[in-house]
Amino acid sequence: MYNKDNVFAKILCGQIPNKTVYSDDYVLAFYDVAPRARVHVLVIPRGEYVDIFDFTQNAPEDVQVAFWRGVRNTVEKLGVRDNFRTIANTGRGAGQSVMHFHVHIMSDDRFSEEL
């Protein structure tokens, strides 16, 4: 069940400030306050979805397409197209700390060294 008091819901309604990277009618992308890479941005849908399963089951198809377009637009705006990871933790056991569906976009110079 979606908790309307979660931190991302508060960011979406302007109660908590953020450093916005990209925004449109469907998504908000902003820098993570506790980054784990040189670039660490979160992309969240503007709707109330707990996780990727909730989102893919309950969001209308056009909202899902617009969300992933927002992820792509965020990556392009960050300039990390050829050097990034996307992560969507699902459930507390997997490290999801905010129960509002979100995708992490992470990029760090060391990623290219791993290839």
Backbone hydrogen bonds, N-H to C=O, Kabsch-Sander energy under -0.5 kcal/mol:
donor,donor_aa,acceptor,acceptor_aa,energy
4,K,2,Y,-0.7
6,N,3,N,-1.8
10,K,6,N,-1.9
11,I,7,V,-2.0
12,L,8,F,-2.7
13,C,9,A,-1.7
14,G,11,I,-1.4
15,Q,10,K,-2.1
16,I,10,K,-1.2
20,T,18,N,-1.0
21,V,29,A,-3.2
22,Y,29,A,-1.4
24,D,27,V,-2.2
28,L,44,I,-2.1
29,A,22,Y,-3.2
30,F,42,L,-2.3
31,Y,19,K,-2.0
32,D,40,H,-2.9
39,V,107,S,-2.6
41,V,105,I,-2.6
42,L,30,F,-3.2
43,V,103,V,-2.5
44,I,28,L,-2.7
46,R,26,Y,-2.5
49,Y,47,G,-1.1
55,F,51,D,-2.7
56,T,52,I,-2.6
57,Q,53,F,-1.7
58,N,54,D,-2.5
59,A,55,F,-2.3
63,V,60,P,-0.7
64,Q,60,P,-2.1
65,V,61,E,-2.6
66,A,62,D,-2.1
67,F,63,V,-2.2
68,W,64,Q,-2.1
69,R,65,V,-2.1
70,G,66,A,-2.1
71,V,67,F,-2.0
72,R,68,W,-2.2
73,N,69,R,-2.8
74,T,70,G,-2.2
75,V,71,V,-2.4
76,E,72,R,-2.6
77,K,73,N,-2.4
78,L,74,T,-2.3
79,G,75,V,-1.1
80,V,75,V,-1.7
83,N,80,V,-2.6
85,R,106,M,-2.5
87,I,104,H,-1.9
94,A,91,G,-1.2
95,G,92,R,-1.6
96,Q,91,G,-2.3
97,S,95,G,-0.8
99,M,97,S,-0.5
100,H,98,V,-1.9
101,F,49,Y,-3.4
103,V,43,V,-2.2
104,H,87,I,-3.3
105,I,41,V,-3.2
106,M,85,R,-2.3
106,M,104,H,-0.5
107,S,39,V,-2.2
111,F,108,D,-2.0
112,S,108,D,-0.6
112,S,109,D,-0.8
113,E,109,D,-0.7
114,E,110,R,-1.0
114,E,111,F,-0.8
115,L,111,F,-0.7
115,L,112,S,-0.5
